[in-house]
Amino acid sequence: MSESLSAEAIKEIERLVLASRRTEIVADPGNPKAYYIVRPDGITDSEEHSIGPHRETHQTIESFNRFISEPPGGKCPHSEVWVSPQDVSYVFNNGDRRDRAIFPLKQSDQMKWMLAYGGKPMRQSEIVRAIRIVFRSWSRDCPNLLTVLRQLKFTANGATEGSLSHAEESLGRSLIAAVTGSGAIPENVCIVFPFFSNLRYTVTVDCAIEISPSEQTFAITPVPGELIRVENQALEEIFDLIEHDRIFIGSCPVPW
């Protein structure tokens, strides 16, 4: 008749069995972003951990290019770059689009002004301020535009004539409003400014200088389609700056 093991012997055997097991990390085949930790006391005590998405933010296009040329873990054949008006996004693997490196694009103050105030009436002091402070680069067609606008004067008389020109409009049979000195202002002028504040690339926007003598206001109005044209032009320029084989225009699709 065999002797039974003591309680102390049973505990020691259990300890030795558990010690012989190794802690294992097991990938979840259905989710590449999750894994299980299998502890020595068995699978029933396993834990599931989610791996958070990797994010890299770069402040210059040079830093961004250096990063994507040698990303952590090496280049992936399924990586890609997306260029949108908001940012340039490097996707580590298009099979799982959560891991990204971002170069945020910052719209310039001039472009913000053009979107907010382009085509809207302004007083003489407001358009002078915009040209003097916001926009400082004009094409050669009117280098003295600021001086001319400062010297303009609105007048009115009681003639019965009716007309409509760049700086004169009919107000009925009894009154004509006009702008003295307006002949030096071209009907269209090109404005040169950076599209993004954190890139050196500049765009040239064709604008009409509109004058309303009756309201004594001015407007800087982009030619129809001009802002879309220069935005596409700016994105194409960034496209040429990125050092990658797979580049797309637009916002990167959300992760699957």
C-alpha atoms as an extended CHARMM CRD file, in Angstrom:
* protein
*
       256  EXT
         1         1  MET       CA              0.0000000000        0.0000000000        0.0000000000  PROA      1               0.0000000000
         2         2  SER       CA              1.5210000000        3.2960000000       -1.1220000000  PROA      2               0.0000000000
         3         3  GLU       CA              1.7870000000        6.2630000000        1.1580000000  PROA      3               0.0000000000
         4         4  SER       CA             -0.1580000000        9.4390000000        0.2790000000  PROA      4               0.0000000000
         5         5  LEU       CA              1.6850000000       12.7080000000       -0.3340000000  PROA      5               0.0000000000
         6         6  SER       CA              1.6200000000       15.3440000000        2.3390000000  PROA      6               0.0000000000
         7         7  ALA       CA              0.0420000000       18.7310000000        1.7290000000  PROA      7               0.0000000000
         8         8  GLU       CA              3.4760000000       20.3520000000        1.7360000000  PROA      8               0.0000000000
         9         9  ALA       CA              4.7130000000       17.9720000000       -0.9750000000  PROA      9               0.0000000000
        10        10  ILE       CA              1.6940000000       18.6650000000       -3.1600000000  PROA      10              0.0000000000
        11        11  LYS       CA              2.2690000000       22.4500000000       -2.9260000000  PROA      11              0.0000000000
        12        12  GLU       CA              5.9450000000       22.0170000000       -3.8080000000  PROA      12              0.0000000000
        13        13  ILE       CA              5.1080000000       19.9300000000       -6.8730000000  PROA      13              0.0000000000
        14        14  GLU       CA              2.5940000000       22.5860000000       -7.9680000000  PROA      14              0.0000000000
        15        15  ARG       CA              5.2200000000       25.2840000000       -7.5320000000  PROA      15              0.0000000000
        16        16  LEU       CA              7.7520000000       23.3880000000       -9.6210000000  PROA      16              0.0000000000
        17        17  VAL       CA              5.2360000000       22.7640000000      -12.4120000000  PROA      17              0.0000000000
        18        18  LEU       CA              4.2620000000       26.4370000000      -12.5870000000  PROA      18              0.0000000000
        19        19  ALA       CA              7.8700000000       27.5420000000      -12.4710000000  PROA      19              0.0000000000
        20        20  SER       CA              8.6560000000       25.3200000000      -15.4410000000  PROA      20              0.0000000000
        21        21  ARG       CA              6.1650000000       27.2280000000      -17.5610000000  PROA      21              0.0000000000
        22        22  ARG       CA              7.1890000000       30.4660000000      -19.2920000000  PROA      22              0.0000000000
        23        23  THR       CA              5.1410000000       33.6200000000      -19.6220000000  PROA      23              0.0000000000
        24        24  GLU       CA              4.1220000000       33.8130000000      -23.2690000000  PROA      24              0.0000000000
        25        25  ILE       CA              2.9690000000       36.6410000000      -25.4980000000  PROA      25              0.0000000000
        26        26  VAL       CA              0.5400000000       35.3610000000      -28.0910000000  PROA      26              0.0000000000
        27        27  ALA       CA             -0.6470000000       37.4940000000      -31.0140000000  PROA      27              0.0000000000
        28        28  ASP       CA             -4.3200000000       37.6460000000      -31.7940000000  PROA      28              0.0000000000
        29        29  PRO       CA             -4.6190000000       36.3580000000      -35.3910000000  PROA      29              0.0000000000
        30        30  GLY       CA             -7.8600000000       38.2550000000      -35.8880000000  PROA      30              0.0000000000
        31        31  ASN       CA             -6.4840000000       41.5950000000      -34.7510000000  PROA      31              0.0000000000
        32        32  PRO       CA             -2.9130000000       42.6880000000      -35.5480000000  PROA      32              0.0000000000
        33        33  LYS       CA             -3.1780000000       45.4210000000      -32.9330000000  PROA      33              0.0000000000
        34        34  ALA       CA             -3.8590000000       43.1330000000      -29.9700000000  PROA      34              0.0000000000
        35        35  TYR       CA             -2.0230000000       40.3970000000      -28.0930000000  PROA      35              0.0000000000
        36        36  TYR       CA             -2.5310000000       38.1170000000      -25.1060000000  PROA      36              0.0000000000
        37        37  ILE       CA             -0.2530000000       37.6270000000      -22.1290000000  PROA      37              0.0000000000
        38        38  VAL       CA             -0.4080000000       34.0000000000      -20.9820000000  PROA      38              0.0000000000
        39        39  ARG       CA              0.8000000000       33.8320000000      -17.4120000000  PROA      39              0.0000000000
        40        40  PRO       CA              2.3790000000       30.8100000000      -15.6330000000  PROA      40              0.0000000000
        41        41  ASP       CA             -0.8730000000       29.9500000000      -13.8580000000  PROA      41              0.0000000000
        42        42  GLY       CA             -2.5520000000       29.0740000000      -17.1670000000  PROA      42              0.0000000000
        43        43  ILE       CA             -4.6260000000       30.4580000000      -19.9800000000  PROA      43              0.0000000000
        44        44  THR       CA             -7.6260000000       31.0640000000      -17.7530000000  PROA      44              0.0000000000
        45        45  ASP       CA             -5.7850000000       33.9850000000      -16.1850000000  PROA      45              0.0000000000
        46        46  SER       CA             -4.7740000000       35.5480000000      -19.4990000000  PROA      46              0.0000000000
        47        47  GLU       CA             -5.1820000000       39.2650000000      -20.1750000000  PROA      47              0.0000000000
        48        48  GLU       CA             -5.8500000000       41.0730000000      -23.4060000000  PROA      48              0.0000000000
        49        49  HSD       CA             -4.0570000000       44.3640000000      -24.1470000000  PROA      49              0.0000000000
        50        50  SER       CA             -4.6890000000       46.7580000000      -27.0270000000  PROA      50              0.0000000000
        51        51  ILE       CA             -1.7240000000       48.4040000000      -28.6690000000  PROA      51              0.0000000000
        52        52  GLY       CA             -2.3290000000       52.1420000000      -29.0990000000  PROA      52              0.0000000000
        53        53  PRO       CA             -1.8130000000       53.7810000000      -32.5030000000  PROA      53              0.0000000000
        54        54  HSD       CA              1.5900000000       55.3020000000      -33.2020000000  PROA      54              0.0000000000
        55        55  ARG       CA              1.6560000000       59.0380000000      -33.9210000000  PROA      55              0.0000000000
        56        56  GLU       CA              4.5380000000       61.1940000000      -35.1120000000  PROA      56              0.0000000000
        57        57  THR       CA              4.1440000000       64.9430000000      -35.6530000000  PROA      57              0.0000000000
        58        58  HSD       CA              6.7920000000       66.9060000000      -37.5460000000  PROA      58              0.0000000000
        59        59  GLN       CA              7.1010000000       70.6750000000      -37.7290000000  PROA      59              0.0000000000
        60        60  THR       CA              9.0850000000       70.9060000000      -40.9910000000  PROA      60              0.0000000000
        61        61  ILE       CA              8.8660000000       69.1500000000      -44.3340000000  PROA      61              0.0000000000
        62        62  GLU       CA             12.5770000000       68.2960000000      -44.0500000000  PROA      62              0.0000000000
        63        63  SER       CA             12.0400000000       66.4650000000      -40.7470000000  PROA      63              0.0000000000
        64        64  PHE       CA              9.0340000000       64.6460000000      -42.2200000000  PROA      64              0.0000000000
        65        65  ASN       CA             11.0430000000       63.4880000000      -45.2410000000  PROA      65              0.0000000000
        66        66  ARG       CA             13.8890000000       62.2450000000      -43.0530000000  PROA      66              0.0000000000
        67        67  PHE       CA             11.4490000000       60.2450000000      -40.9440000000  PROA      67              0.0000000000
        68        68  ILE       CA              9.6350000000       58.5220000000      -43.8080000000  PROA      68              0.0000000000
        69        69  SER       CA             12.9440000000       57.6740000000      -45.4840000000  PROA      69              0.0000000000
        70        70  GLU       CA             13.9250000000       55.5800000000      -42.4290000000  PROA      70              0.0000000000
        71        71  PRO       CA             10.7630000000       54.8360000000      -40.3980000000  PROA      71              0.0000000000
        72        72  PRO       CA             10.9090000000       52.7410000000      -37.1940000000  PROA      72              0.0000000000
        73        73  GLY       CA             11.0780000000       49.0700000000      -38.0680000000  PROA      73              0.0000000000
        74        74  GLY       CA             12.1400000000       49.7910000000      -41.6370000000  PROA      74              0.0000000000
        75        75  LYS       CA             10.1350000000       50.6420000000      -44.7150000000  PROA      75              0.0000000000
        76        76  CYS       CA              6.9170000000       48.8000000000      -45.3510000000  PROA      76              0.0000000000
        77        77  PRO       CA              6.0130000000       48.0080000000      -48.9880000000  PROA      77              0.0000000000
        78        78  HSD       CA              2.4310000000       48.9940000000      -48.1670000000  PROA      78              0.0000000000
        79        79  SER       CA              3.2160000000       52.4690000000      -46.7940000000  PROA      79              0.0000000000
        80        80  GLU       CA              1.7930000000       55.5550000000      -48.4970000000  PROA      80              0.0000000000
        81        81  VAL       CA              1.5860000000       59.3570000000      -48.2200000000  PROA      81              0.0000000000
        82        82  TRP       CA             -1.5700000000       61.4850000000      -48.4290000000  PROA      82              0.0000000000
        83        83  VAL       CA             -1.4500000000       65.2320000000      -49.1420000000  PROA      83              0.0000000000
        84        84  SER       CA             -4.4610000000       67.3570000000      -48.1610000000  PROA      84              0.0000000000
        85        85  PRO       CA             -4.9520000000       71.0890000000      -47.4020000000  PROA      85              0.0000000000
        86        86  GLN       CA             -4.8260000000       70.2100000000      -43.6790000000  PROA      86              0.0000000000
        87        87  ASP       CA             -1.7360000000       67.9930000000      -43.4710000000  PROA      87              0.0000000000
        88        88  VAL       CA              0.6750000000       65.5800000000      -45.0800000000  PROA      88              0.0000000000
        89        89  SER       CA              0.0970000000       62.1040000000      -43.6300000000  PROA      89              0.0000000000
        90        90  TYR       CA              2.4670000000       59.1370000000      -43.8360000000  PROA      90              0.0000000000
        91        91  VAL       CA              0.6690000000       55.8240000000      -43.2980000000  PROA      91              0.0000000000
        92        92  PHE       CA              2.9760000000       53.0510000000      -42.0790000000  PROA      92              0.0000000000
        93        93  ASN       CA              0.8080000000       50.3030000000      -43.5580000000  PROA      93              0.0000000000
        94        94  ASN       CA             -2.2960000000       50.7900000000      -45.6760000000  PROA      94              0.0000000000
        95        95  GLY       CA             -3.6570000000       47.5310000000      -44.2710000000  PROA      95              0.0000000000
        96        96  ASP       CA             -4.0410000000       49.2530000000      -40.8900000000  PROA      96              0.0000000000
        97        97  ARG       CA             -4.1310000000       53.0280000000      -41.2120000000  PROA      97              0.0000000000
        98        98  ARG       CA             -3.8990000000       53.8950000000      -37.5050000000  PROA      98              0.0000000000
        99        99  ASP       CA             -0.1040000000       54.3320000000      -37.3950000000  PROA      99              0.0000000000
       100       100  ARG       CA              0.8290000000       57.6470000000      -38.9790000000  PROA      100             0.0000000000
       101       101  ALA       CA              3.3890000000       60.4210000000      -39.1750000000  PROA      101             0.0000000000
       102       102  ILE       CA              1.9020000000       63.8780000000      -39.6800000000  PROA      102             0.0000000000
       103       103  PHE       CA              3.2210000000       67.1550000000      -41.0640000000  PROA      103             0.0000000000
       104       104  PRO       CA              0.4440000000       69.6820000000      -40.2840000000  PROA      104             0.0000000000
       105       105  LEU       CA             -0.0710000000       72.4000000000      -42.8830000000  PROA      105             0.0000000000
       106       106  LYS       CA             -0.7900000000       75.8700000000      -41.5020000000  PROA      106             0.0000000000
       107       107  GLN       CA             -2.8120000000       78.1940000000      -43.6800000000  PROA      107             0.0000000000
       108       108  SER       CA             -1.1240000000       81.5860000000      -44.0440000000  PROA      108             0.0000000000
       109       109  ASP       CA             -2.6820000000       84.7640000000      -42.6270000000  PROA      109             0.0000000000
       110       110  GLN       CA             -3.0170000000       86.0930000000      -46.1740000000  PROA      110             0.0000000000
       111       111  MET       CA             -4.9760000000       83.0570000000      -47.3220000000  PROA      111             0.0000000000
       112       112  LYS       CA             -7.1860000000       83.2270000000      -44.2280000000  PROA      112             0.0000000000
       113       113  TRP       CA             -7.8930000000       86.8850000000      -45.0210000000  PROA      113             0.0000000000
       114       114  MET       CA             -8.7050000000       86.1020000000      -48.6500000000  PROA      114             0.0000000000
       115       115  LEU       CA            -11.1900000000       83.3990000000      -47.6430000000  PROA      115             0.0000000000
       116       116  ALA       CA            -12.8160000000       85.5830000000      -44.9890000000  PROA      116             0.0000000000
       117       117  TYR       CA            -12.8850000000       89.0100000000      -46.6880000000  PROA      117             0.0000000000
       118       118  GLY       CA            -12.3600000000       88.4350000000      -50.4150000000  PROA      118             0.0000000000
       119       119  GLY       CA            -15.1820000000       90.1480000000      -52.3230000000  PROA      119             0.0000000000
       120       120  LYS       CA            -16.6030000000       91.8580000000      -49.2280000000  PROA      120             0.0000000000
       121       121  PRO       CA            -17.0100000000       95.6670000000      -49.1270000000  PROA      121             0.0000000000
       122       122  MET       CA            -14.4220000000       97.6010000000      -47.1060000000  PROA      122             0.0000000000
       123       123  ARG       CA            -13.9450000000      101.2210000000      -46.1850000000  PROA      123             0.0000000000
       124       124  GLN       CA            -10.9830000000      103.0590000000      -47.6600000000  PROA      124             0.0000000000
       125       125  SER       CA             -9.0060000000      102.7820000000      -44.4090000000  PROA      125             0.0000000000
       126       126  GLU       CA             -9.6650000000       99.0140000000      -44.2890000000  PROA      126             0.0000000000
       127       127  ILE       CA             -8.4100000000       98.2490000000      -47.7800000000  PROA      127             0.0000000000
       128       128  VAL       CA             -5.3470000000      100.4350000000      -47.1720000000  PROA      128             0.0000000000
       129       129  ARG       CA             -4.6300000000       98.5170000000      -43.9730000000  PROA      129             0.0000000000
       130       130  ALA       CA             -5.0720000000       95.1620000000      -45.7340000000  PROA      130             0.0000000000
       131       131  ILE       CA             -2.6240000000       96.0870000000      -48.4770000000  PROA      131             0.0000000000
       132       132  ARG       CA             -0.1170000000       97.6740000000      -46.0970000000  PROA      132             0.0000000000
       133       133  ILE       CA             -0.1190000000       94.9650000000      -43.3890000000  PROA      133             0.0000000000
       134       134  VAL       CA             -1.6650000000       91.7380000000      -44.6830000000  PROA      134             0.0000000000
       135       135  PHE       CA             -0.4960000000       91.8070000000      -48.3140000000  PROA      135             0.0000000000
       136       136  ARG       CA              2.9130000000       93.2000000000      -49.0740000000  PROA      136             0.0000000000
       137       137  SER       CA              3.8380000000       91.5690000000      -52.4040000000  PROA      137             0.0000000000
       138       138  TRP       CA              2.1210000000       92.8160000000      -55.5230000000  PROA      138             0.0000000000
       139       139  SER       CA              2.8880000000       92.1530000000      -59.1530000000  PROA      139             0.0000000000
       140       140  ARG       CA              4.5380000000       94.8370000000      -61.2740000000  PROA      140             0.0000000000
       141       141  ASP       CA              1.2530000000       95.9220000000      -62.8730000000  PROA      141             0.0000000000
       142       142  CYS       CA              0.5170000000       98.3000000000      -59.9830000000  PROA      142             0.0000000000
       143       143  PRO       CA              3.4700000000       98.7530000000      -57.6160000000  PROA      143             0.0000000000
       144       144  ASN       CA              2.0760000000      102.0290000000      -56.2280000000  PROA      144             0.0000000000
       145       145  LEU       CA             -1.4250000000      100.7270000000      -55.4800000000  PROA      145             0.0000000000
       146       146  LEU       CA             -1.2060000000      101.6280000000      -51.7900000000  PROA      146             0.0000000000
       147       147  THR       CA             -0.3000000000      105.2550000000      -52.5710000000  PROA      147             0.0000000000
       148       148  VAL       CA             -3.0900000000      105.5780000000      -55.1380000000  PROA      148             0.0000000000
       149       149  LEU       CA             -5.7450000000      104.2060000000      -52.7680000000  PROA      149             0.0000000000
       150       150  ARG       CA             -4.6790000000      106.5840000000      -50.0280000000  PROA      150             0.0000000000
       151       151  GLN       CA             -5.1210000000      109.5770000000      -52.3340000000  PROA      151             0.0000000000
       152       152  LEU       CA             -8.5660000000      108.6840000000      -53.6920000000  PROA      152             0.0000000000
       153       153  LYS       CA            -11.4780000000      110.9890000000      -52.9210000000  PROA      153             0.0000000000
       154       154  PHE       CA            -15.1910000000      110.3320000000      -53.3890000000  PROA      154             0.0000000000
       155       155  THR       CA            -17.2420000000      113.1200000000      -55.0250000000  PROA      155             0.0000000000
       156       156  ALA       CA            -20.8350000000      113.6480000000      -56.0980000000  PROA      156             0.0000000000
       157       157  ASN       CA            -22.5540000000      116.1660000000      -58.4070000000  PROA      157             0.0000000000
       158       158  GLY       CA            -26.0190000000      116.9170000000      -59.7320000000  PROA      158             0.0000000000
       159       159  ALA       CA            -25.6260000000      115.9700000000      -63.3880000000  PROA      159             0.0000000000
       160       160  THR       CA            -28.4210000000      114.1390000000      -65.2430000000  PROA      160             0.0000000000
       161       161  GLU       CA            -26.0330000000      111.7660000000      -67.0220000000  PROA      161             0.0000000000
       162       162  GLY       CA            -26.0270000000      108.0280000000      -66.3690000000  PROA      162             0.0000000000
       163       163  SER       CA            -22.9790000000      105.7680000000      -66.6110000000  PROA      163             0.0000000000
       164       164  LEU       CA            -21.3520000000      102.6840000000      -65.2090000000  PROA      164             0.0000000000
       165       165  SER       CA            -17.5870000000      102.2450000000      -65.2940000000  PROA      165             0.0000000000
       166       166  HSD       CA            -14.8150000000      100.9840000000      -63.0180000000  PROA      166             0.0000000000
       167       167  ALA       CA            -15.0340000000      104.0250000000      -60.6960000000  PROA      167             0.0000000000
       168       168  GLU       CA            -18.2930000000      105.7090000000      -61.6270000000  PROA      168             0.0000000000
       169       169  GLU       CA            -21.8810000000      104.5290000000      -61.4380000000  PROA      169             0.0000000000
       170       170  SER       CA            -25.2710000000      106.0870000000      -62.1130000000  PROA      170             0.0000000000
       171       171  LEU       CA            -27.4430000000      106.8580000000      -59.1010000000  PROA      171             0.0000000000
       172       172  GLY       CA            -30.4510000000      107.9460000000      -61.1110000000  PROA      172             0.0000000000
       173       173  ARG       CA            -31.0890000000      111.0750000000      -63.1900000000  PROA      173             0.0000000000
       174       174  SER       CA            -30.0540000000      113.5840000000      -60.5750000000  PROA      174             0.0000000000
       175       175  LEU       CA            -26.8180000000      112.3370000000      -59.0620000000  PROA      175             0.0000000000
       176       176  ILE       CA            -23.5330000000      110.8300000000      -60.2130000000  PROA      176             0.0000000000
       177       177  ALA       CA            -21.0060000000      109.5120000000      -57.7020000000  PROA      177             0.0000000000
       178       178  ALA       CA            -17.3900000000      109.1630000000      -58.7610000000  PROA      178             0.0000000000
       179       179  VAL       CA            -13.9070000000      108.6410000000      -57.3880000000  PROA      179             0.0000000000
       180       180  THR       CA            -11.2970000000      111.2720000000      -58.0730000000  PROA      180             0.0000000000
       181       181  GLY       CA             -7.9520000000      109.8100000000      -59.0580000000  PROA      181             0.0000000000
       182       182  SER       CA             -9.2980000000      106.3340000000      -59.7550000000  PROA      182             0.0000000000
       183       183  GLY       CA             -7.8060000000      106.1830000000      -63.2390000000  PROA      183             0.0000000000
       184       184  ALA       CA             -4.5060000000      104.8850000000      -61.8250000000  PROA      184             0.0000000000
       185       185  ILE       CA             -6.1570000000      101.7840000000      -60.3290000000  PROA      185             0.0000000000
       186       186  PRO       CA             -6.1870000000       98.7420000000      -62.6080000000  PROA      186             0.0000000000
       187       187  GLU       CA             -9.3580000000       96.6860000000      -62.7190000000  PROA      187             0.0000000000
       188       188  ASN       CA             -7.3560000000       93.5470000000      -61.9140000000  PROA      188             0.0000000000
       189       189  VAL       CA             -4.1900000000       93.0500000000      -59.9180000000  PROA      189             0.0000000000
       190       190  CYS       CA             -2.1360000000       89.9900000000      -58.9780000000  PROA      190             0.0000000000
       191       191  ILE       CA             -1.3690000000       89.3870000000      -55.3000000000  PROA      191             0.0000000000
       192       192  VAL       CA              1.5770000000       87.1990000000      -54.3220000000  PROA      192             0.0000000000
       193       193  PHE       CA              1.6060000000       85.5220000000      -50.9120000000  PROA      193             0.0000000000
       194       194  PRO       CA              2.4730000000       82.1780000000      -49.2340000000  PROA      194             0.0000000000
       195       195  PHE       CA             -0.3850000000       79.6860000000      -49.2560000000  PROA      195             0.0000000000
       196       196  PHE       CA              0.9490000000       77.9390000000      -46.1190000000  PROA      196             0.0000000000
       197       197  SER       CA              2.7880000000       79.7630000000      -43.3330000000  PROA      197             0.0000000000
       198       198  ASN       CA              5.1420000000       76.8240000000      -42.6580000000  PROA      198             0.0000000000
       199       199  LEU       CA              6.2490000000       76.3970000000      -46.2950000000  PROA      199             0.0000000000
       200       200  ARG       CA              8.1280000000       78.8800000000      -48.4620000000  PROA      200             0.0000000000
       201       201  TYR       CA              6.0440000000       78.2420000000      -51.5740000000  PROA      201             0.0000000000
       202       202  THR       CA              4.0510000000       81.2800000000      -52.7800000000  PROA      202             0.0000000000
       203       203  VAL       CA              1.0190000000       81.5880000000      -55.0390000000  PROA      203             0.0000000000
       204       204  THR       CA             -0.1610000000       84.4060000000      -57.3090000000  PROA      204             0.0000000000
       205       205  VAL       CA             -3.8690000000       85.2320000000      -57.0770000000  PROA      205             0.0000000000
       206       206  ASP       CA             -5.6120000000       87.2670000000      -59.7700000000  PROA      206             0.0000000000
       207       207  CYS       CA             -8.0370000000       89.6970000000      -58.1030000000  PROA      207             0.0000000000
       208       208  ALA       CA            -10.3910000000       92.4500000000      -59.2020000000  PROA      208             0.0000000000
       209       209  ILE       CA            -10.2750000000       95.7850000000      -57.3800000000  PROA      209             0.0000000000
       210       210  GLU       CA            -13.9390000000       96.7500000000      -57.1310000000  PROA      210             0.0000000000
       211       211  ILE       CA            -15.0160000000      100.2690000000      -56.2450000000  PROA      211             0.0000000000
       212       212  SER       CA            -18.5150000000      101.3370000000      -55.2220000000  PROA      212             0.0000000000
       213       213  PRO       CA            -18.6970000000      105.1720000000      -55.2920000000  PROA      213             0.0000000000
       214       214  SER       CA            -22.2740000000      105.2360000000      -54.0100000000  PROA      214             0.0000000000
       215       215  GLU       CA            -21.3440000000      103.2310000000      -50.9030000000  PROA      215             0.0000000000
       216       216  GLN       CA            -17.7910000000      104.6090000000      -50.7790000000  PROA      216             0.0000000000
       217       217  THR       CA            -16.4010000000      101.1150000000      -50.3980000000  PROA      217             0.0000000000
       218       218  PHE       CA            -13.7920000000       98.8890000000      -52.0140000000  PROA      218             0.0000000000
       219       219  ALA       CA            -13.4280000000       95.1370000000      -52.4290000000  PROA      219             0.0000000000
       220       220  ILE       CA            -10.5700000000       92.7990000000      -53.3090000000  PROA      220             0.0000000000
       221       221  THR       CA            -12.3520000000       90.0080000000      -55.1930000000  PROA      221             0.0000000000
       222       222  PRO       CA            -10.5400000000       86.8770000000      -56.4140000000  PROA      222             0.0000000000
       223       223  VAL       CA            -11.3950000000       85.8820000000      -59.9730000000  PROA      223             0.0000000000
       224       224  PRO       CA            -13.8860000000       82.9450000000      -59.9190000000  PROA      224             0.0000000000
       225       225  GLY       CA            -12.0910000000       79.6270000000      -59.4270000000  PROA      225             0.0000000000
       226       226  GLU       CA             -8.8070000000       81.3250000000      -58.5590000000  PROA      226             0.0000000000
       227       227  LEU       CA             -8.5950000000       80.1700000000      -54.9290000000  PROA      227             0.0000000000
       228       228  ILE       CA             -9.2730000000       76.5620000000      -55.9020000000  PROA      228             0.0000000000
       229       229  ARG       CA             -6.6180000000       76.8140000000      -58.6010000000  PROA      229             0.0000000000
       230       230  VAL       CA             -3.9070000000       78.0830000000      -56.2460000000  PROA      230             0.0000000000
       231       231  GLU       CA             -4.8320000000       75.4960000000      -53.5880000000  PROA      231             0.0000000000
       232       232  ASN       CA             -4.3560000000       72.6970000000      -56.1040000000  PROA      232             0.0000000000
       233       233  GLN       CA             -1.1320000000       74.3290000000      -57.2340000000  PROA      233             0.0000000000
       234       234  ALA       CA              0.1630000000       74.4330000000      -53.6460000000  PROA      234             0.0000000000
       235       235  LEU       CA             -0.7160000000       70.7670000000      -53.0740000000  PROA      235             0.0000000000
       236       236  GLU       CA              1.0530000000       69.7640000000      -56.2790000000  PROA      236             0.0000000000
       237       237  GLU       CA              4.1460000000       71.6160000000      -55.0930000000  PROA      237             0.0000000000
       238       238  ILE       CA              4.0950000000       69.6470000000      -51.8290000000  PROA      238             0.0000000000
       239       239  PHE       CA              3.5850000000       66.4980000000      -53.8850000000  PROA      239             0.0000000000
       240       240  ASP       CA              6.9310000000       67.2030000000      -55.5810000000  PROA      240             0.0000000000
       241       241  LEU       CA              8.6640000000       67.7850000000      -52.2260000000  PROA      241             0.0000000000
       242       242  ILE       CA              7.7160000000       64.4280000000      -50.6970000000  PROA      242             0.0000000000
       243       243  GLU       CA             10.2820000000       61.6640000000      -51.0920000000  PROA      243             0.0000000000
       244       244  HSD       CA              8.0620000000       58.6040000000      -51.4640000000  PROA      244             0.0000000000
       245       245  ASP       CA              6.8790000000       56.3040000000      -54.2430000000  PROA      245             0.0000000000
       246       246  ARG       CA              3.1970000000       56.1490000000      -53.2820000000  PROA      246             0.0000000000
       247       247  ILE       CA              1.6460000000       59.6200000000      -52.9030000000  PROA      247             0.0000000000
       248       248  PHE       CA             -2.0290000000       60.5250000000      -53.1390000000  PROA      248             0.0000000000
       249       249  ILE       CA             -3.8840000000       63.8410000000      -53.1490000000  PROA      249             0.0000000000
       250       250  GLY       CA             -6.6580000000       64.0310000000      -50.5660000000  PROA      250             0.0000000000
       251       251  SER       CA             -7.3350000000       63.0640000000      -46.9630000000  PROA      251             0.0000000000
       252       252  CYS       CA             -6.2850000000       59.5830000000      -45.8840000000  PROA      252             0.0000000000
       253       253  PRO       CA             -9.3050000000       57.2820000000      -45.4440000000  PROA      253             0.0000000000
       254       254  VAL       CA            -10.2040000000       56.4110000000      -41.8800000000  PROA      254             0.0000000000
       255       255  PRO       CA             -8.8500000000       53.1460000000      -40.4600000000  PROA      255             0.0000000000
       256       256  TRP       CA            -10.7610000000       50.0320000000      -41.4120000000  PROA      256             0.0000000000
